Amino acid sequence: MKKTGFVYDERYLLHETGQAHPESPERLKAIYDHLVETGTLEKLIRIKAEPAKQRWIEAVHNIHYIMRFDEACVCGMGEFNHPDNVICRESSEVAYLAVGGVLKAIDSVMSGRVERAFCAIRPPGHHAEVDKPMGFCYFNNVAIGARYLQQQYGIEKVAIIDFDVHHGNGTQHIFEEDPTVLYYSIHEHPSFAYPGTGREFESGGGNGVGFTKNSPVLPGRGDEEYRRLIMQDMVPAVKSFKPDFILLSAGFDAHIDDLMSGTNLTTDGYDFVSQVILNLVNRYTDGKVVSVLEGGYNLEMLPLLVGNHIEMLCELRTF
């Protein structure tokens, strides 16, 4: 029986960023083509994306920020707040669809149609702050997904595990005072000086102290360091939190062949990260997980790494 869902929509390609921009439509094209060529797509249940209702985006983002983003796109502006954040007229529509894809994946898991899902969406989201775009991100897809789980389905405790090579500053800041959401990130620091957050001592504030955990990795370190930190930091944090649902910010830009970072994580290293996470998923959430694409910019390695990750989702055995 098919148990793993897959979100993909050709409309995600309409967010045009220009030939020189690393966050390009070709990323999703390469992933989709690889899944077709390897036969992996046949193992998946397709989940149809729909634009998210604005009220769910407002659960995380300031309404005035949402309106400014919509207006910038409608007016045909070429960037939003910073040259990194390239936009076109369709970017707002695509961003709503990206959030909506995650919410539909959650619906499919919660209804029992699938047990888990991977969302091949863009633009990415984990850098997006409450009222500011950053690092190619406009709406924080995973953060909105966490609030949706809590408000729509009454899920009490959500763990977000972020293995993008860049720290998810937006996700951390959104939940840093919230004890109902555990945010764990393993990332390079310093990573081309971006975004400059995610130090070990950043552990949350107020009632959320202890529910943020960061594992910074020095440039040049690879599999051995990732293995050590994953087992030393991530596993105990998740075990202590005992989440009801796990969301993944799945970034594949820590790979040694990805020029967006200096981390030397190999393909085997990525497989180890996925396997440990999925063991925790199996133990604490009975297989319920939604994995959401963030970074990954090498067009040869990205589809291979995503394909391996999805295959491991498909092979997950629940108790």
DADACOR-V938928 format. One record per pair of residues at least 24 apart in sequence whose C-alpha atoms are under 10 Angstrom apart, sorted by the first residue. I is the first residue (numbers start at 1). GAP is how many residues later the second one is. If there is no record, write none. Layout:
i:gap
I:GAP
I:GAP
This chain:
i:gap
1:42
1:43
1:113
2:40
2:41
2:42
2:43
2:111
2:112
2:113
2:312
3:40
3:41
3:42
3:106
3:109
3:110
3:111
3:112
3:113
3:114
3:310
3:311
3:312
3:313
4:39
4:40
4:41
4:42
4:43
4:104
4:105
4:109
4:110
4:111
4:112
4:113
4:114
4:285
4:286
4:306
4:307
4:309
4:310
4:311
4:312
5:36
5:38
5:39
5:40
5:41
5:42
5:43
5:100
5:101
5:103
5:104
5:108
5:109
5:110
5:111
5:112
5:113
5:114
5:285
5:305
5:308
5:309
6:35
6:37
6:38
6:39
6:40
6:41
6:42
6:43
6:95
6:99
6:108
6:110
6:111
6:112
6:113
6:114
6:284
6:285
6:304
7:37
7:38
7:39
7:40
7:41
7:42
7:91
7:93
7:94
7:95
7:97
7:98
7:110
7:111
7:112
7:113
7:114
7:285
8:24
8:38
8:39
8:40
8:41
8:90
8:93
8:110
8:111
8:112
8:113
8:114
9:37
9:38
9:39
9:40
9:41
9:85
9:88
9:89
9:92
9:110
9:111
9:112
9:113
10:111
11:38
11:79
11:82
11:83
11:86
11:87
11:110
11:111
12:37
12:78
12:79
12:81
12:82
12:83
12:85
12:86
12:108
12:109
12:110
12:111
13:77
13:78
13:81
13:108
13:109
13:110
14:74
14:75
14:76
14:77
14:79
14:80
14:108
15:71
15:72
15:73
15:74
15:75
15:76
15:77
15:78
15:79
15:80
15:107
15:108
16:62
16:70
16:71
16:72
16:73
16:74
16:75
17:61
17:62
17:67
17:68
17:69
17:70
17:71
17:74
17:119
18:60
18:68
18:69
18:70
21:63
21:64
21:65
21:115
21:276
22:62
22:114
22:237
22:238
22:273
22:274
22:275
22:276
22:277
23:61
23:62
23:63
23:99
23:100
23:101
23:112
23:113
23:114
23:271
23:272
23:273
23:274
24:98
24:99
24:273
24:275
25:96
25:97
25:98
26:271
26:273
27:93
27:94
27:95
27:268
27:269
27:270
27:271
27:272
27:273
27:275
27:276
28:92
28:93
28:94
28:265
28:271
28:274
28:275
29:91
29:270
29:274
30:268
30:269
30:270
30:271
30:272
30:273
30:274
31:89
31:268
31:269
31:270
31:271
31:272
31:273
31:274
31:275
31:276
32:88
32:271
32:274
32:275
33:270
34:266
34:268
34:269
34:270
34:272
34:273
35:268
35:269
35:271
35:272
35:273
35:275
35:276
38:266
38:269
40:267
40:268
40:270
40:271
40:274
41:266
41:269
41:270
43:267
43:268
43:271
44:70
44:73
44:74
44:266
44:267
44:270
45:63
45:68
45:69
45:72
46:59
46:68
46:71
47:54
47:55
47:57
47:58
47:60
47:61
47:66
47:67
47:70
47:71
47:72
48:52
48:53
48:56
48:57
49:47
49:48
49:49
49:50
49:51
49:52
49:53
49:54
49:55
49:56
49:70
49:72
50:46
50:47
50:48
50:49
50:50
50:51
50:52
50:53
50:54
51:42
51:43
51:44
51:45
51:46
51:47
51:48
51:49
51:50
51:52
51:53
52:41
52:43
52:44
52:45
52:46
52:47
52:48
52:49
52:50
52:51
52:52
52:92
53:43
53:44
53:46
53:47
53:50
54:42
54:45
54:46
56:43
56:44
56:47
56:88
56:89
56:91
56:92
56:95
56:96
57:39
57:42
57:43
57:73
57:82
57:83
57:84
57:86
57:87
57:88
57:90
57:91
58:72
58:81
58:86
59:71
59:84
59:85
59:86
59:87
59:88
59:89
59:92
60:69
60:70
60:71
60:79
60:80
60:81
60:83
60:84
60:85
60:86
60:87
60:88
60:111
60:114
60:115
61:67
61:68
61:69
61:70
61:71
61:77
61:78
61:79
61:82
61:83
61:113
62:67
62:68
62:69
62:70
63:67
63:68
64:67
65:64
65:65
65:66
65:67
65:68
65:73
65:74
66:26
66:64
66:65
66:66
66:72
66:73
67:25
68:63
69:62
69:63
69:64
69:69
69:70
70:25
80:52
80:53
80:54
80:56
80:58
81:51
81:52
81:53
82:51
82:52
82:53
82:54
83:51
83:52
83:53
84:49
84:50
84:51
84:52
84:53
85:48
85:49
85:50
85:51
85:52
85:53
86:49
86:50
86:51
87:49
87:51
91:31
91:32
91:47
92:31
92:46
92:47
94:27
94:28
94:29
95:26
95:27
95:28
95:29
95:30
95:42
95:43
95:44
95:45
95:46
96:27
96:42
96:43
96:45
97:24
97:25
97:26
98:24
98:25
98:26
98:27
98:41
98:42
98:43
98:194
99:24
99:25
99:26
99:40
99:41
99:42
99:43
99:44
99:45
99:46
100:41
100:44
100:45
101:40
101:44
101:191
102:39
102:40
102:42
102:43
102:44
102:46
102:145
102:188
102:189
102:190
103:38
103:39
103:41
103:42
103:43
103:45
103:46
103:187
104:41
105:40
105:184
105:185
105:186
105:187
106:39
106:40
106:42
106:43
106:47
106:139
106:141
106:182
106:183
106:184
107:41
107:42
107:45
107:46
108:182
109:178
109:179
109:180
109:181
110:39
110:43
110:135
110:178
112:176
114:173
114:174
115:171
115:172
115:173
115:174
115:175
115:198
115:199
115:201
115:203
116:130
116:131
116:165
116:170
116:171
116:172
116:173
116:174
116:175
116:197
116:198
116:200
117:130
117:171
117:172
117:173
117:174
117:175
117:193
117:196
117:197
118:130
118:132
118:171
118:172
118:173
118:174
118:175
118:188
118:191
118:192
118:195
119:129
119:131
119:171
119:172
119:173
119:174
119:175
120:130
120:171
120:172
120:173
120:174
120:186
121:171
121:172
121:173
122:170
122:171
122:172
122:173
123:170
123:171
123:172
124:125
124:126
124:127
124:168
124:169
124:170
124:171
125:43
125:45
125:46
125:124
125:167
125:168
125:169
125:170
126:36
126:38
126:40
126:41
126:42
126:43
126:44
126:45
126:46
126:123
126:124
126:125
126:166
126:167
126:168
126:169
127:39
127:40
127:41
127:42
127:43
127:44
127:45
127:46
127:68
127:167
128:40
128:41
128:42
128:43
128:45
128:46
129:39
129:40
129:41
129:42
129:43
129:44
129:45
130:40
130:41
130:43
130:44
131:39
132:38
133:37
134:35
134:36
134:61
135:31
135:33
135:34
135:59
135:60
135:160
136:158
136:159
137:33
137:157
139:31
140:28
140:30
140:31
140:34
141:30
141:108
141:151
141:152
141:153
142:29
142:105
142:106
142:107
142:148
142:149
142:150
142:151
142:152
143:27
143:28
143:29
143:31
143:32
143:38
143:40
143:104
143:106
144:27
144:30
145:102
145:145
145:147
146:29
146:34
146:35
146:99
146:100
146:101
147:34
149:95
149:96
150:30
150:31
150:95
155:25
155:88
155:89
155:90
156:24
156:25
156:87
156:88
156:89
157:24
157:25
157:84
157:85
157:86
157:87
157:88
157:89
158:24
158:25
158:83
158:84
158:85
158:86
158:87
158:88
158:89
158:127
159:24
159:25
159:52
159:78
159:79
159:82
159:83
159:84
159:85
159:86
159:87
159:88
159:89
159:130
160:24
160:25
160:52
160:78
160:83
160:85
160:86
160:87
160:88
160:89
160:129
160:130
160:131
161:24
161:25
161:52
161:73
161:77
161:85
161:86
161:87
161:88
161:89
161:116
161:130
162:24
162:25
162:52
162:85
162:86
162:87
162:88
162:89
162:129
162:130
162:132
163:24
163:25
163:52
163:85
163:86
163:87
163:88
163:89
163:90
163:91
163:107
163:110
163:111
163:131
163:132
164:24
164:84
164:85
164:86
164:87
164:88
164:89
164:90
164:91
164:129
164:130
164:131
164:132
165:24
165:26
165:51
165:52
165:85
165:86
165:87
165:88
165:89
165:90
165:95
165:96
165:97
165:98
165:100
165:129
165:130
165:131
166:24
166:25
166:26
166:27
166:28
166:29
166:30
166:31
166:32
166:50
166:85
166:87
166:88
166:94
166:95
166:128
166:129
167:24
167:27
167:28
167:29
167:30
167:31
167:32
167:47
167:48
167:49
168:27
168:29
168:30
168:81
168:126
169:25
169:26
169:27
169:28
169:29
170:25
170:27
171:78
172:25
172:26
172:30
172:31
172:32
172:39
172:40
172:41
172:42
173:31
173:32
173:39
175:29
175:30
175:33
175:36
175:37
176:26
176:27
176:28
176:29
176:30
176:31
176:32
176:33
176:34
176:35
176:36
177:26
177:27
177:28
177:29
177:30
177:31
177:32
177:33
177:34
177:35
178:26
178:27
178:28
178:29
178:30
178:31
178:32
178:33
178:34
179:25
179:26
179:27
179:28
179:29
179:30
179:31
179:32
179:33
179:62
180:27
180:28
180:31
180:61
180:63
181:27
181:30
181:31
181:60
181:62
181:64
181:65
182:26
182:28
182:29
182:30
182:31
182:55
182:56
182:59
182:60
182:61
182:64
183:27
183:28
183:29
183:30
183:31
183:51
183:54
183:55
183:64
184:27
184:28
184:29
184:30
184:31
184:49
184:50
184:51
184:53
184:54
184:64
184:65
185:27
185:28
185:29
185:30
185:31
185:45
185:48
185:49
185:64
186:27
186:28
186:29
186:30
186:31
186:40
186:43
186:44
186:47
186:48
186:68
187:27
187:28
187:29
187:30
187:31
187:32
187:39
187:64
187:66
187:67
187:74
187:76
188:27
188:28
188:29
188:30
188:31
188:32
188:33
188:66
188:73
188:74
188:75
189:26
189:27
189:28
189:29
189:30
189:72
189:73
189:74
190:26
190:27
190:28
190:29
190:71
190:72
191:25
191:26
191:27
191:28
191:69
191:70
191:71
191:72
192:27
192:68
192:69
192:70
194:67
210:27
210:31
211:26
211:27
211:29
211:30
212:25
213:24
213:25
217:45
217:46
218:44
218:45
219:42
219:43
219:44
219:45
220:36
220:41
220:42
220:43
220:44
220:45
221:35
221:41
221:42
221:43
221:44
222:32
222:33
222:34
222:40
222:41
222:42
222:43
222:44
222:47
223:32
223:40
223:41
223:42
223:43
223:44
223:45
223:46
223:47
223:49
223:50
224:40
224:41
224:45
225:39
225:40
225:44
226:37
226:38
226:39
226:43
226:44
226:46
226:47
227:42
227:43
227:45
227:46
227:49
230:42
230:43
230:46
230:47
231:42
231:45
234:42
234:43
234:46
235:41
235:42
235:44
235:45
238:39
238:42
238:43
238:46
239:41
239:44
239:45
241:43
242:38
242:41
242:42
242:43
243:37
243:38
243:40
243:41
243:42
244:37
244:40
244:41
244:42
244:44
244:45
245:36
245:39
245:40
245:41
245:42
245:43
245:44
245:45
246:31
246:32
246:34
246:35
246:38
246:39
246:41
246:42
246:43
246:44
246:45
247:34
247:41
247:42
247:43
247:44
247:45
248:26
248:29
248:41
248:42
248:43
248:44
248:45
248:46
249:41
249:42
249:43
249:44
249:45
249:46
250:24
250:40
250:41
250:42
250:43
250:44
250:45
250:46
250:56
250:59
251:40
251:41
251:42
251:43
251:44
251:45
251:46
251:51
251:54
251:55
252:41
252:42
252:43
252:44
252:45
252:46
252:49
252:50
252:51
252:52
252:53
252:54
252:57
253:41
253:42
253:43
253:44
253:45
253:48
253:49
253:52
254:41
254:42
254:43
255:41
255:42
255:43
255:46
255:47
255:50
256:42
256:45
257:40
257:41
257:43
257:44
257:45
258:38
258:39
258:40
258:41
258:42
258:43
258:44
259:37
259:38
259:39
260:35
260:36
260:37
260:38
261:35
266:39
267:34
267:37
267:38
267:41
268:37
268:40
270:35
270:36
270:38
270:39
271:34
271:37
271:38
271:41
273:36
274:34
274:35
274:36
274:38
274:39
275:34
275:37
275:38
275:41
278:31
278:34
278:35
278:37
278:38
278:39
279:37
279:38
279:39
281:35
281:37
282:34
282:35
282:36
282:37
283:35
283:36
285:33
286:31
286:32
286:33
287:26
287:29
287:30
287:31
287:32
288:30
289:24
